[in-house]
Amino acid sequence: MAEIKYDIIETIAVISESPKGWTKELNLISWNGREPKYDLRDWAPNKEKMGKGITLTKDELLNLKATLAEWE
């Protein structure tokens, strides 16, 4: 399997933390040198491992924000 390279540009929010220290975070990440996207996923302490997550463009994130605001 090819190595996945990532650069966390900005940590926007830590949503939660598990008893084992894993955190669910919203970050702005560049994957494999590409344009940064917003990323929501679980991270192990010290970022040595990651769980499955989703990536969103800025437009998708703003659309999600508007949808959640209406939902409340």
Summary of the structure (lengths in Angstrom):
residues: 72
radius of gyration: 13.2
end to end distance: 41.8
largest distance: 41.8
contacts: 158
relative contact order: 0.17
helix: 24%
strand: 49%
